[in-house]
Amino acid sequence: MMQVKIDKARMHVRARVRQEGSVLRQTVRGSWPGIETRLEVESGEAPERLAGVIRNAENGCFVLQALLNPVPVQRTVFVNGVVFNPEAFPKGAERS
């Protein structure tokens, strides 16, 4: 532990999300145009000690790091226990 006394900490997060496209046309796309964070800290500690704690908190946050440094995602779909590739079928085929 770093033994840094923090009297109060408050984190504010604002996530902006967007969804575009059509469900019926299968063109739906979700996106995150931006995420804003604001950390408010009250402490009598020296700024350089607080900087270390804040750096460790941000660098150790899995969610923040995944957003800042996108990671590869492996997706697998199973239908009735068998691997299924929805992209192998044309869009709109289910309406036939």
Backbone atoms as SQL, in Angstrom:
CREATE TABLE atoms (id INTEGER PRIMARY KEY, chain TEXT, resi INTEGER, resn TEXT, atom TEXT, x REAL, y REAL, z REAL);
INSERT INTO atoms VALUES
  (1, 'A', 1, 'MET', 'N', 0.823, -1.190, 0.000),
  (2, 'A', 1, 'MET', 'CA', 0.000, 0.000, 0.000),
  (3, 'A', 1, 'MET', 'C', 0.865, 1.251, 0.000),
  (4, 'A', 2, 'MET', 'N', 0.320, 2.298, -0.540),
  (5, 'A', 2, 'MET', 'CA', 1.089, 3.537, -0.662),
  (6, 'A', 2, 'MET', 'C', 0.968, 4.426, 0.575),
  (7, 'A', 3, 'GLN', 'N', 0.038, 4.130, 1.458),
  (8, 'A', 3, 'GLN', 'CA', -0.138, 4.910, 2.679),
  (9, 'A', 3, 'GLN', 'C', -0.355, 6.398, 2.395),
  (10, 'A', 4, 'VAL', 'N', -1.280, 6.687, 1.479),
  (11, 'A', 4, 'VAL', 'CA', -1.630, 8.065, 1.141),
  (12, 'A', 4, 'VAL', 'C', -3.033, 8.316, 1.676),
  (13, 'A', 5, 'LYS', 'N', -3.179, 9.355, 2.482),
  (14, 'A', 5, 'LYS', 'CA', -4.483, 9.638, 3.093),
  (15, 'A', 5, 'LYS', 'C', -5.328, 10.484, 2.142),
  (16, 'A', 6, 'ILE', 'N', -6.462, 9.943, 1.786),
  (17, 'A', 6, 'ILE', 'CA', -7.436, 10.654, 0.961),
  (18, 'A', 6, 'ILE', 'C', -8.675, 10.840, 1.821),
  (19, 'A', 7, 'ASP', 'N', -9.055, 12.084, 2.020),
  (20, 'A', 7, 'ASP', 'CA', -10.205, 12.393, 2.872),
  (21, 'A', 7, 'ASP', 'C', -11.527, 12.119, 2.164),
  (22, 'A', 8, 'LYS', 'N', -11.564, 12.430, 0.880),
  (23, 'A', 8, 'LYS', 'CA', -12.806, 12.249, 0.128),
  (24, 'A', 8, 'LYS', 'C', -12.464, 12.107, -1.347),
  (25, 'A', 9, 'ALA', 'N', -13.176, 11.212, -2.019),
  (26, 'A', 9, 'ALA', 'CA', -12.999, 11.050, -3.463),
  (27, 'A', 9, 'ALA', 'C', -14.365, 10.807, -4.087),
  (28, 'A', 10, 'ARG', 'N', -14.559, 11.443, -5.200),
  (29, 'A', 10, 'ARG', 'CA', -15.820, 11.286, -5.923),
  (30, 'A', 10, 'ARG', 'C', -15.508, 11.204, -7.412),
  (31, 'A', 11, 'MET', 'N', -16.082, 10.214, -8.080),
  (32, 'A', 11, 'MET', 'CA', -15.871, 10.031, -9.512),
  (33, 'A', 11, 'MET', 'C', -17.190, 10.280, -10.237),
  (34, 'A', 12, 'HIS', 'N', -17.133, 11.098, -11.250),
  (35, 'A', 12, 'HIS', 'CA', -18.290, 11.364, -12.110),
  (36, 'A', 12, 'HIS', 'C', -17.963, 10.795, -13.486),
  (37, 'A', 13, 'VAL', 'N', -18.905, 10.071, -14.060),
  (38, 'A', 13, 'VAL', 'CA', -18.716, 9.495, -15.393),
  (39, 'A', 13, 'VAL', 'C', -19.917, 9.864, -16.238),
  (40, 'A', 14, 'ARG', 'N', -19.634, 10.397, -17.437),
  (41, 'A', 14, 'ARG', 'CA', -20.711, 10.680, -18.382),
  (42, 'A', 14, 'ARG', 'C', -20.400, 9.906, -19.658),
  (43, 'A', 15, 'ALA', 'N', -21.293, 9.014, -20.008),
  (44, 'A', 15, 'ALA', 'CA', -21.123, 8.217, -21.217),
  (45, 'A', 15, 'ALA', 'C', -22.164, 8.665, -22.236),
  (46, 'A', 16, 'ARG', 'N', -21.687, 8.987, -23.411),
  (47, 'A', 16, 'ARG', 'CA', -22.598, 9.336, -24.500),
  (48, 'A', 16, 'ARG', 'C', -22.684, 8.123, -25.419),
  (49, 'A', 17, 'VAL', 'N', -23.895, 7.675, -25.678),
  (50, 'A', 17, 'VAL', 'CA', -24.096, 6.518, -26.542),
  (51, 'A', 17, 'VAL', 'C', -24.982, 6.911, -27.711),
  (52, 'A', 18, 'ARG', 'N', -24.841, 6.173, -28.789),
  (53, 'A', 18, 'ARG', 'CA', -25.643, 6.446, -29.986),
  (54, 'A', 18, 'ARG', 'C', -26.046, 5.115, -30.603),
  (55, 'A', 19, 'GLN', 'N', -27.262, 5.075, -31.096),
  (56, 'A', 19, 'GLN', 'CA', -27.714, 3.899, -31.832),
  (57, 'A', 19, 'GLN', 'C', -28.323, 4.379, -33.134),
  (58, 'A', 20, 'GLU', 'N', -27.861, 3.801, -34.222),
  (59, 'A', 20, 'GLU', 'CA', -28.321, 4.196, -35.547),
  (60, 'A', 20, 'GLU', 'C', -28.747, 2.962, -36.313),
  (61, 'A', 21, 'GLY', 'N', -29.474, 3.180, -37.392),
  (62, 'A', 21, 'GLY', 'CA', -29.850, 2.090, -38.277),
  (63, 'A', 21, 'GLY', 'C', -31.234, 1.555, -37.986),
  (64, 'A', 22, 'SER', 'N', -31.541, 0.443, -38.630),
  (65, 'A', 22, 'SER', 'CA', -32.867, -0.152, -38.567),
  (66, 'A', 22, 'SER', 'C', -32.785, -1.600, -38.089),
  (67, 'A', 23, 'VAL', 'N', -33.645, -1.943, -37.152),
  (68, 'A', 23, 'VAL', 'CA', -33.723, -3.334, -36.695),
  (69, 'A', 23, 'VAL', 'C', -34.244, -4.208, -37.829),
  (70, 'A', 24, 'LEU', 'N', -35.287, -3.754, -38.535),
  (71, 'A', 24, 'LEU', 'CA', -35.872, -4.557, -39.610),
  (72, 'A', 24, 'LEU', 'C', -34.900, -4.772, -40.769),
  (73, 'A', 25, 'ARG', 'N', -34.063, -3.791, -41.067),
  (74, 'A', 25, 'ARG', 'CA', -33.072, -3.927, -42.146),
  (75, 'A', 25, 'ARG', 'C', -31.767, -4.527, -41.645),
  (76, 'A', 26, 'GLN', 'N', -31.692, -4.795, -40.338),
  (77, 'A', 26, 'GLN', 'CA', -30.505, -5.377, -39.706),
  (78, 'A', 26, 'GLN', 'C', -29.267, -4.515, -39.910),
  (79, 'A', 27, 'THR', 'N', -29.469, -3.206, -39.792),
  (80, 'A', 27, 'THR', 'CA', -28.360, -2.260, -39.935),
  (81, 'A', 27, 'THR', 'C', -28.091, -1.518, -38.630),
  (82, 'A', 28, 'VAL', 'N', -28.594, -2.037, -37.518),
  (83, 'A', 28, 'VAL', 'CA', -28.417, -1.382, -36.217),
  (84, 'A', 28, 'VAL', 'C', -26.934, -1.350, -35.866),
  (85, 'A', 29, 'ARG', 'N', -26.485, -0.195, -35.390),
  (86, 'A', 29, 'ARG', 'CA', -25.108, -0.027, -34.934),
  (87, 'A', 29, 'ARG', 'C', -25.128, 0.809, -33.664),
  (88, 'A', 30, 'GLY', 'N', -24.549, 0.275, -32.623),
  (89, 'A', 30, 'GLY', 'CA', -24.383, 1.027, -31.387),
  (90, 'A', 30, 'GLY', 'C', -22.966, 1.574, -31.327),
  (91, 'A', 31, 'SER', 'N', -22.823, 2.764, -30.783),
  (92, 'A', 31, 'SER', 'CA', -21.485, 3.347, -30.650),
  (93, 'A', 31, 'SER', 'C', -21.412, 4.215, -29.407),
  (94, 'A', 32, 'TRP', 'N', -20.192, 4.498, -28.997),
  (95, 'A', 32, 'TRP', 'CA', -19.911, 5.380, -27.872),
  (96, 'A', 32, 'TRP', 'C', -19.167, 6.584, -28.425),
  (97, 'A', 33, 'PRO', 'N', -19.848, 7.679, -28.743),
  (98, 'A', 33, 'PRO', 'CA', -19.150, 8.868, -29.247),
  (99, 'A', 33, 'PRO', 'C', -18.191, 9.474, -28.228),
  (100, 'A', 34, 'GLY', 'N', -18.376, 9.184, -26.964),
  (101, 'A', 34, 'GLY', 'CA', -17.445, 9.718, -25.985),
  (102, 'A', 34, 'GLY', 'C', -17.794, 9.347, -24.565),
  (103, 'A', 35, 'ILE', 'N', -16.766, 9.335, -23.742),
  (104, 'A', 35, 'ILE', 'CA', -16.918, 9.103, -22.308),
  (105, 'A', 35, 'ILE', 'C', -16.091, 10.174, -21.608),
  (106, 'A', 36, 'GLU', 'N', -16.681, 10.801, -20.623),
  (107, 'A', 36, 'GLU', 'CA', -15.976, 11.822, -19.853),
  (108, 'A', 36, 'GLU', 'C', -15.933, 11.379, -18.394),
  (109, 'A', 37, 'THR', 'N', -14.788, 11.531, -17.772),
  (110, 'A', 37, 'THR', 'CA', -14.674, 11.250, -16.342),
  (111, 'A', 37, 'THR', 'C', -14.143, 12.491, -15.636),
  (112, 'A', 38, 'ARG', 'N', -14.578, 12.662, -14.407),
  (113, 'A', 38, 'ARG', 'CA', -14.063, 13.749, -13.565),
  (114, 'A', 38, 'ARG', 'C', -13.860, 13.180, -12.171),
  (115, 'A', 39, 'LEU', 'N', -12.634, 13.207, -11.710),
  (116, 'A', 39, 'LEU', 'CA', -12.296, 12.713, -10.383),
  (117, 'A', 39, 'LEU', 'C', -12.050, 13.908, -9.478),
  (118, 'A', 40, 'GLU', 'N', -12.768, 13.957, -8.362),
  (119, 'A', 40, 'GLU', 'CA', -12.598, 15.018, -7.366),
  (120, 'A', 40, 'GLU', 'C', -12.013, 14.392, -6.110),
  (121, 'A', 41, 'VAL', 'N', -10.851, 14.881, -5.690),
  (122, 'A', 41, 'VAL', 'CA', -10.152, 14.330, -4.534),
  (123, 'A', 41, 'VAL', 'C', -9.913, 15.441, -3.522),
  (124, 'A', 42, 'GLU', 'N', -10.157, 15.131, -2.259),
  (125, 'A', 42, 'GLU', 'CA', -9.805, 16.038, -1.174),
  (126, 'A', 42, 'GLU', 'C', -8.771, 15.330, -0.316),
  (127, 'A', 43, 'SER', 'N', -7.608, 15.988, -0.152),
  (128, 'A', 43, 'SER', 'CA', -6.517, 15.385, 0.611),
  (129, 'A', 43, 'SER', 'C', -5.503, 16.458, 0.944),
  (130, 'A', 44, 'GLY', 'N', -4.857, 16.300, 2.068),
  (131, 'A', 44, 'GLY', 'CA', -3.780, 17.191, 2.455),
  (132, 'A', 44, 'GLY', 'C', -2.412, 16.679, 2.028),
  (133, 'A', 45, 'GLU', 'N', -2.386, 15.567, 1.304),
  (134, 'A', 45, 'GLU', 'CA', -1.127, 14.962, 0.874),
  (135, 'A', 45, 'GLU', 'C', -0.447, 15.816, -0.206),
  (136, 'A', 46, 'ALA', 'N', 0.842, 15.601, -0.364),
  (137, 'A', 46, 'ALA', 'CA', 1.608, 16.300, -1.397),
  (138, 'A', 46, 'ALA', 'C', 1.116, 15.893, -2.783),
  (139, 'A', 47, 'PRO', 'N', 1.100, 16.835, -3.731),
  (140, 'A', 47, 'PRO', 'CA', 0.600, 16.543, -5.083),
  (141, 'A', 47, 'PRO', 'C', 1.278, 15.353, -5.744),
  (142, 'A', 48, 'GLU', 'N', 2.586, 15.186, -5.545),
  (143, 'A', 48, 'GLU', 'CA', 3.280, 14.069, -6.200),
  (144, 'A', 48, 'GLU', 'C', 2.826, 12.721, -5.636),
  (145, 'A', 49, 'ARG', 'N', 2.457, 12.690, -4.363),
  (146, 'A', 49, 'ARG', 'CA', 1.940, 11.439, -3.775),
  (147, 'A', 49, 'ARG', 'C', 0.541, 11.141, -4.311),
  (148, 'A', 50, 'LEU', 'N', -0.269, 12.178, -4.438),
  (149, 'A', 50, 'LEU', 'CA', -1.614, 12.003, -5.000),
  (150, 'A', 50, 'LEU', 'C', -1.541, 11.577, -6.461),
  (151, 'A', 51, 'ALA', 'N', -0.604, 12.145, -7.195),
  (152, 'A', 51, 'ALA', 'CA', -0.444, 11.778, -8.610),
  (153, 'A', 51, 'ALA', 'C', -0.170, 10.286, -8.744),
  (154, 'A', 52, 'GLY', 'N', 0.641, 9.738, -7.849),
  (155, 'A', 52, 'GLY', 'CA', 0.944, 8.302, -7.896),
  (156, 'A', 52, 'GLY', 'C', -0.285, 7.452, -7.645),
  (157, 'A', 53, 'VAL', 'N', -1.094, 7.847, -6.666),
  (158, 'A', 53, 'VAL', 'CA', -2.321, 7.095, -6.365),
  (159, 'A', 53, 'VAL', 'C', -3.273, 7.150, -7.550),
  (160, 'A', 54, 'ILE', 'N', -3.439, 8.334, -8.124),
  (161, 'A', 54, 'ILE', 'CA', -4.364, 8.502, -9.251),
  (162, 'A', 54, 'ILE', 'C', -3.877, 7.712, -10.460),
  (163, 'A', 55, 'ARG', 'N', -2.575, 7.764, -10.728),
  (164, 'A', 55, 'ARG', 'CA', -2.033, 6.970, -11.837),
  (165, 'A', 55, 'ARG', 'C', -2.285, 5.482, -11.626),
  (166, 'A', 56, 'ASN', 'N', -2.020, 4.999, -10.403),
  (167, 'A', 56, 'ASN', 'CA', -2.257, 3.577, -10.117),
  (168, 'A', 56, 'ASN', 'C', -3.728, 3.211, -10.284),
  (169, 'A', 57, 'ALA', 'N', -4.620, 4.079, -9.837),
  (170, 'A', 57, 'ALA', 'CA', -6.058, 3.799, -9.955),
  (171, 'A', 57, 'ALA', 'C', -6.472, 3.714, -11.421),
  (172, 'A', 58, 'GLU', 'N', -6.018, 4.668, -12.224),
  (173, 'A', 58, 'GLU', 'CA', -6.391, 4.657, -13.646),
  (174, 'A', 58, 'GLU', 'C', -5.732, 3.496, -14.387),
  (175, 'A', 59, 'ASN', 'N', -4.466, 3.247, -14.110),
  (176, 'A', 59, 'ASN', 'CA', -3.764, 2.165, -14.803),
  (177, 'A', 59, 'ASN', 'C', -4.258, 0.787, -14.381),
  (178, 'A', 60, 'GLY', 'N', -4.828, 0.681, -13.191),
  (179, 'A', 60, 'GLY', 'CA', -5.338, -0.595, -12.701),
  (180, 'A', 60, 'GLY', 'C', -6.807, -0.823, -12.991),
  (181, 'A', 61, 'CYS', 'N', -7.458, 0.139, -13.635),
  (182, 'A', 61, 'CYS', 'CA', -8.889, 0.006, -13.950),
  (183, 'A', 61, 'CYS', 'C', -9.040, -0.728, -15.279),
  (184, 'A', 62, 'PHE', 'N', -9.549, -1.943, -15.234),
  (185, 'A', 62, 'PHE', 'CA', -9.680, -2.764, -16.441),
  (186, 'A', 62, 'PHE', 'C', -10.601, -2.117, -17.473),
  (187, 'A', 63, 'VAL', 'N', -11.700, -1.519, -17.033),
  (188, 'A', 63, 'VAL', 'CA', -12.638, -0.903, -17.972),
  (189, 'A', 63, 'VAL', 'C', -11.991, 0.288, -18.668),
  (190, 'A', 64, 'LEU', 'N', -11.381, 1.180, -17.907),
  (191, 'A', 64, 'LEU', 'CA', -10.738, 2.348, -18.504),
  (192, 'A', 64, 'LEU', 'C', -9.646, 1.923, -19.482),
  (193, 'A', 65, 'GLN', 'N', -8.832, 0.955, -19.096),
  (194, 'A', 65, 'GLN', 'CA', -7.758, 0.515, -19.977),
  (195, 'A', 65, 'GLN', 'C', -8.280, -0.150, -21.250),
  (196, 'A', 66, 'ALA', 'N', -9.390, -0.886, -21.159),
  (197, 'A', 66, 'ALA', 'CA', -9.967, -1.506, -22.352),
  (198, 'A', 66, 'ALA', 'C', -10.507, -0.450, -23.305),
  (199, 'A', 67, 'LEU', 'N', -10.999, 0.667, -22.771),
  (200, 'A', 67, 'LEU', 'CA', -11.498, 1.739, -23.621),
  (201, 'A', 67, 'LEU', 'C', -10.353, 2.545, -24.225),
  (202, 'A', 68, 'LEU', 'N', -9.307, 2.796, -23.439),
  (203, 'A', 68, 'LEU', 'CA', -8.164, 3.560, -23.937),
  (204, 'A', 68, 'LEU', 'C', -7.304, 2.750, -24.904),
  (205, 'A', 69, 'ASN', 'N', -7.218, 1.452, -24.670),
  (206, 'A', 69, 'ASN', 'CA', -6.377, 0.556, -25.474),
  (207, 'A', 69, 'ASN', 'C', -7.221, -0.636, -25.895),
  (208, 'A', 70, 'PRO', 'N', -8.023, -0.473, -26.957),
  (209, 'A', 70, 'PRO', 'CA', -8.944, -1.552, -27.332),
  (210, 'A', 70, 'PRO', 'C', -8.259, -2.913, -27.434),
  (211, 'A', 71, 'VAL', 'N', -8.979, -3.917, -26.973),
  (212, 'A', 71, 'VAL', 'CA', -8.455, -5.281, -26.945),
  (213, 'A', 71, 'VAL', 'C', -9.170, -6.131, -27.985),
  (214, 'A', 72, 'PRO', 'N', -8.494, -7.155, -28.489),
  (215, 'A', 72, 'PRO', 'CA', -9.153, -8.056, -29.437),
  (216, 'A', 72, 'PRO', 'C', -10.310, -8.781, -28.754),
  (217, 'A', 73, 'VAL', 'N', -11.373, -8.971, -29.496),
  (218, 'A', 73, 'VAL', 'CA', -12.548, -9.673, -28.974),
  (219, 'A', 73, 'VAL', 'C', -12.782, -10.900, -29.841),
  (220, 'A', 74, 'GLN', 'N', -12.866, -12.049, -29.200),
  (221, 'A', 74, 'GLN', 'CA', -13.175, -13.275, -29.928),
  (222, 'A', 74, 'GLN', 'C', -14.627, -13.622, -29.657),
  (223, 'A', 75, 'ARG', 'N', -15.426, -13.667, -30.711),
  (224, 'A', 75, 'ARG', 'CA', -16.864, -13.938, -30.560),
  (225, 'A', 75, 'ARG', 'C', -17.186, -15.300, -31.163),
  (226, 'A', 76, 'THR', 'N', -17.968, -16.082, -30.427),
  (227, 'A', 76, 'THR', 'CA', -18.450, -17.365, -30.921),
  (228, 'A', 76, 'THR', 'C', -19.929, -17.460, -30.590),
  (229, 'A', 77, 'VAL', 'N', -20.723, -17.851, -31.572),
  (230, 'A', 77, 'VAL', 'CA', -22.166, -18.027, -31.390),
  (231, 'A', 77, 'VAL', 'C', -22.480, -19.508, -31.517),
  (232, 'A', 78, 'PHE', 'N', -23.313, -20.008, -30.607),
  (233, 'A', 78, 'PHE', 'CA', -23.773, -21.390, -30.677),
  (234, 'A', 78, 'PHE', 'C', -25.292, -21.380, -30.818),
  (235, 'A', 79, 'VAL', 'N', -25.815, -22.185, -31.708),
  (236, 'A', 79, 'VAL', 'CA', -27.257, -22.396, -31.819),
  (237, 'A', 79, 'VAL', 'C', -27.493, -23.898, -31.666),
  (238, 'A', 80, 'ASN', 'N', -28.290, -24.257, -30.691),
  (239, 'A', 80, 'ASN', 'CA', -28.558, -25.666, -30.392),
  (240, 'A', 80, 'ASN', 'C', -27.270, -26.461, -30.220),
  (241, 'A', 81, 'GLY', 'N', -26.294, -25.847, -29.572),
  (242, 'A', 81, 'GLY', 'CA', -25.050, -26.536, -29.269),
  (243, 'A', 81, 'GLY', 'C', -24.045, -26.601, -30.411),
  (244, 'A', 82, 'VAL', 'N', -24.360, -25.991, -31.554),
  (245, 'A', 82, 'VAL', 'CA', -23.475, -26.038, -32.711),
  (246, 'A', 82, 'VAL', 'C', -23.008, -24.625, -33.035),
  (247, 'A', 83, 'VAL', 'N', -21.723, -24.490, -33.398),
  (248, 'A', 83, 'VAL', 'CA', -21.198, -23.183, -33.787),
  (249, 'A', 83, 'VAL', 'C', -22.003, -22.666, -34.970),
  (250, 'A', 84, 'PHE', 'N', -22.376, -21.377, -34.894),
  (251, 'A', 84, 'PHE', 'CA', -23.269, -20.768, -35.886),
  (252, 'A', 84, 'PHE', 'C', -22.680, -19.450, -36.346),
  (253, 'A', 85, 'ASN', 'N', -22.682, -19.227, -37.650),
  (254, 'A', 85, 'ASN', 'CA', -22.189, -17.978, -38.217),
  (255, 'A', 85, 'ASN', 'C', -23.351, -17.220, -38.850),
  (256, 'A', 86, 'PRO', 'N', -23.902, -16.209, -38.151),
  (257, 'A', 86, 'PRO', 'CA', -25.027, -15.466, -38.711),
  (258, 'A', 86, 'PRO', 'C', -24.670, -14.708, -39.986),
  (259, 'A', 87, 'GLU', 'N', -23.392, -14.409, -40.182),
  (260, 'A', 87, 'GLU', 'CA', -22.983, -13.675, -41.388),
  (261, 'A', 87, 'GLU', 'C', -23.012, -14.554, -42.639),
  (262, 'A', 88, 'ALA', 'N', -23.210, -15.873, -42.477),
  (263, 'A', 88, 'ALA', 'CA', -23.290, -16.768, -43.622),
  (264, 'A', 88, 'ALA', 'C', -24.652, -16.692, -44.310),
  (265, 'A', 89, 'PHE', 'N', -25.583, -15.951, -43.708),
  (266, 'A', 89, 'PHE', 'CA', -26.937, -15.841, -44.242),
  (267, 'A', 89, 'PHE', 'C', -27.184, -14.405, -44.686),
  (268, 'A', 90, 'PRO', 'N', -27.913, -14.224, -45.797),
  (269, 'A', 90, 'PRO', 'CA', -28.179, -12.857, -46.254),
  (270, 'A', 90, 'PRO', 'C', -29.118, -12.139, -45.310),
  (271, 'A', 91, 'LYS', 'N', -28.920, -10.835, -45.192),
  (272, 'A', 91, 'LYS', 'CA', -29.825, -10.016, -44.374),
  (273, 'A', 91, 'LYS', 'C', -31.202, -10.026, -44.993),
  (274, 'A', 92, 'GLY', 'N', -32.207, -10.128, -44.143),
  (275, 'A', 92, 'GLY', 'CA', -33.589, -10.133, -44.607),
  (276, 'A', 92, 'GLY', 'C', -34.101, -11.500, -45.007),
  (277, 'A', 93, 'ALA', 'N', -33.265, -12.535, -44.961),
  (278, 'A', 93, 'ALA', 'CA', -33.673, -13.876, -45.367),
  (279, 'A', 93, 'ALA', 'C', -34.764, -14.432, -44.470),
  (280, 'A', 94, 'GLU', 'N', -34.827, -13.984, -43.212),
  (281, 'A', 94, 'GLU', 'CA', -35.821, -14.528, -42.277),
  (282, 'A', 94, 'GLU', 'C', -37.227, -14.061, -42.608),
  (283, 'A', 95, 'ARG', 'N', -37.387, -13.074, -43.482),
  (284, 'A', 95, 'ARG', 'CA', -38.726, -12.569, -43.839),
  (285, 'A', 95, 'ARG', 'C', -39.346, -13.371, -44.964),
  (286, 'A', 96, 'SER', 'N', -38.615, -14.316, -45.546),
  (287, 'A', 96, 'SER', 'CA', -39.138, -15.095, -46.680),
  (288, 'A', 96, 'SER', 'C', -40.215, -16.035, -46.247);
